[in-house]
Amino acid sequence: MSSDRLFYLPLGGAGEIGMNAYVYGYGPEDQERLIVVDLGVSFPDMDSSPGVDLILPDIAWLEDRKDRIDGVFITHAHEDHIGAVALTYDRLGAPIYARPFTANIARRKMDEHGHPEDAINVVASWPDQIEAGPFSVGFVPISHSIPESAGLVIDTPAGRLVHSGDFKLDPTPIVGEPFDADVWGQIAKSGVKALVCDSTNVFSPNAGRSEVELGPNIAELFREASGMVVATTFASNVARLKTLAEAGTAAGRSICLLGRAMRRMIEAAVEEGVLKDFPSTVSPEDAKHIPRENLLLLATGSQGERRAASAQLANGKYMGIELTDGDMFLFSSKTIPGNEKSVIRIINQLSEKGVDVVDDSSGLYHVSGHANRPDLQRFHEVIDPQVIVPMHGEHRHLRAHTKLVEEGGRTGVLAVNGMMIDLTGNAPRVSGYVETGRTYLDGSVQIGALDGVVRNRIRMALNGHVMVTAILDEEDEPLGEPWCELSGLPETGRSNAALVEVLEEDLSQFLGRADAKTMRNDDAIEEALRRIVRKTSQDEIGKKPEVTVVISRLS
Amino acid sequence: MSSDRLFYLPLGGAGEIGMNAYVYGYGPEDQERLIVVDLGVSFPDMDSSPGVDLILPDIAWLEDRKDRIDGVFITHAHEDHIGAVALTYDRLGAPIYARPFTANIARRKMDEHGHPEDAINVVASWPDQIEAGPFSVGFVPISHSIPESAGLVIDTPAGRLVHSGDFKLDPTPIVGEPFDADVWGQIAKSGVKALVCDSTNVFSPNAGRSEVELGPNIAELFREASGMVVATTFASNVARLKTLAEAGTAAGRSICLLGRAMRRMIEAAVEEGVLKDFPSTVSPEDAKHIPRENLLLLATGSQGERRAASAQLANGKYMGIELTDGDMFLFSSKTIPGNEKSVIRIINQLSEKGVDVVDDSSGLYHVSGHANRPDLQRFHEVIDPQVIVPMHGEHRHLRAHTKLVEEGGRTGVLAVNGMMIDLTGNAPRVSGYVETGRTYLDGSVQIGALDGVVRNRIRMALNGHVMVTAILDEEDEPLGEPWCELSGLPETGRSNAALVEVLEEDLSQFLGRADAKTMRNDDAIEEALRRIVRKTSQDEIGKKPEVTVVISRLS
């Protein structure tokens, strides 16, 4: 047994906020049994991943060791923790464990992809534990911004680990269980080897606020509104939806849910009994017949997503409902970095309609779901572990959290994706590096982020694309003129002639003069034609386009 | 004379923060003489304008009336006010007026584009006025974040107008003239018909702070730094550069300027005498031999621009200088919405190097160059105009500023790009709408934003691109197989065969079976091949690519 080791290995989430995937291993070196905590996704953007649908962690390392995986444990149902469960099921095949609400969401995903729903195992919460190889894993309820979030207690022969999951210290979270320092204190009592801990809000200097604080503010805001009211928040923030809906009801407004994600989340929360007494709702069809001052719309799309209900309401109509002068739109949400332009676009469109927009800048209508700096310090003290390993953060978060840990007189380990941390002995150490990366879900296909597919798209977007077709006869002589098709390029340039004609003329001249040796060599012709297109384009329009050349030979 | 009218017409800047271009007209309807205030650019992004170099306002309306333009007046040398001066000179040709520092920057632009530098006229400041047709225009010094900013006094036969330019109320701006309420009060004394006013910071609730407040904070920060220090800010913020450099000198550090834009701005400011006593600097080559604790680098790229000095320092080396553990990097700047991801990328790269990053979140190291809400109210009172027309803002800013004006008991006019506001009588009114838009500088060519060029780039980036080549013989029969080239698409899909082969097989089958009538019709074949490519791709990879078909006929 003395040669067994315990390790922690992040494959995603330690270097970005998103696509969480953490591995724990225990056993003889290179034969460790493995468990996976969370399998999440990130969202693409036009800058780095145009056309991509979702980003997931590269799980090749896990796939190569699939026979050693004893279970996948999902802490909660946010997409960055659960989103890749169905997308990776074919390749990992391990049993998946989650609390009832999380399992409900996971089953819907499995079903959509044609996977067996019963691969999802519903677990009871702590003090129950699931035996998974050498690991015993308990789901301890912890407050966050979605029902039934859990921190994990992971008992191993080498000692107890705590994996915080996403959390905040909320004694009154409206929906879901409050943070319970006593329970965590009991868990910590026997000694915790390592705490692997959420870093999201390490830069927020003040103690976090409770979900319950928002109710009176929102109620007052809605009471004073004279027109229609729309509120948007994350669809999964069921507590917030309840607060918003109750404030609406108190202000004499009927509640209408807009957006599929929101209806599904409410449905799942009701099915699993975590959401009780949600006000009754009206359909969008019925809403049209209700006076606007008696209506509250709860809409998806708080991050400015183009196809979500909020964007459509801002842009025109959604399901026949149209906003107008004197209506109010509340962002009960924070804009995630990178989404500012999309959110601002919506705000400007609403402004054009004369709608008054209220955002979270006052602090009255939104609280975060993550532990702030002082809350992290308190949690460190409650768990009182030998070692703290920050996770769930970009490098800057992990580094600041590690510093915070060390300022508190504890040992912090800055571990990024792919870094295997040996936790066996008294001092944690880096015991290896695993190749990690990103996998893109692109349409229905998963491709590697470095495969070049997306790089080519970016190049076409930046430079435009020219396709050249040339036909050569049996004597290697050009048959007619070469042909160019332009895509994403200006039609005319410096010489005021059509760019396509200038290009075809230059290509034609080249083919007319090329020597016999060149004309026998497709690669040489292609390279020459490409070079001519790029040079002529640079002269004409100041750009060097991407070029594809097709040489056809009659032979 | 009674039929003469005075109007205000924004062509850019009233609906976005960027590409400012405001027109004033006076005279008989449709024969008004015109002046233009500012000709600026905006910056493209990957989401909406991939591959574009700069965005400028569509000046077609002005170009059609170029013989009626009596002058172009540039308030200050920020790119969103001056950036299009040289790019539009060919099409407008009007004389350009600016104060010496602004003119210096403008001349550099004209020179780069091969235009005559003497099209730029250097003007003295208020109380001097330039006669331009029926207008007399005076440049009144006003504090902002670049030297020699000016608000304009525009006297017309119908009364006096004030065009604020970009401004703040700074009594101690370090470089450039302080805000002088007495001068503006004198200007206002005889009555102001309309104030056209900067709206940028209408959402900032507290009074603005002076540039002078930063000096002691920055000096203390630099004094306590133990390694190399890098500070970034806008290259044009000469006052800030001076504050940073003086703080560096006081901390015993040599100053090194990194980035062409920064060196040029300092050079221009020194040439024109607006910057005095700037500490002496060392070259990057010399900087390499100075102990890191004795060095302050001032670097371009505060917005995360990929090719600027800051990004290169974060990513690796810049001119042989490399950052390391214990160095400090100060963002003496605010991140403009939309640039968050780029800035955060740099911060994370610096974090990986162990560099401590200090940003503006404490408020200690950056102040804005624009008037905040209470400052706007104060300026309204000082100018005391009949009407206030908010400019320099997105719709949300213009709307909020208009409301602020009305809350102050004045008449506000919400005028967006293309809206012609008749200011002749006592009540302003919308007298027409002019078609406006955006022009893209793309390489060396100017194209319309709606020409479809950029739309095609975006489509290729989102969907990938398939090029199909088919050759038909004299009998309209396919000669060999059709050929596909893929760009930006996965190589294999659902059937595990190469996508290109699956496509070619399907296209070949179609051509083999198509009837004679179809085979005689290029459009019909193209349409059919395109449909097949899209359908097969959807089946195989879940995406419908852009398709270009080239049919070549031997005839």
Interface residues (C-beta under 8 A of the other chain):
Chain A: D45 M46 D47 P50 G51 F203 P337 G338 E340 K341 I344 I347 N348 S351 E352 V357 S361 E394 H395 R396 R399 D442 G443 S444 V445 I447 D451 V453 V454 N456 R457 I458 M460 A461 L462 N463 G464 H465 M467 T469 I471 L479 G480 W483 E485 S487 G488 L489 P490 E491 T492 G493 R494 Q538 I541 G542 K543 E546 T548 V550 S552 L554
Chain B: D45 M46 D47 P50 G51 F203 P337 G338 E340 K341 I344 I347 N348 Q349 S351 E352 G354 V357 S361 E394 H395 R396 R399 D442 G443 S444 V445 I447 D451 V453 V454 N456 R457 I458 M460 A461 L462 N463 G464 H465 M467 T469 I471 L479 G480 W483 E485 S487 G488 L489 P490 E491 T492 G493 R494 Q538 I541 G542 K543 E546 T548 V550 S552 L554
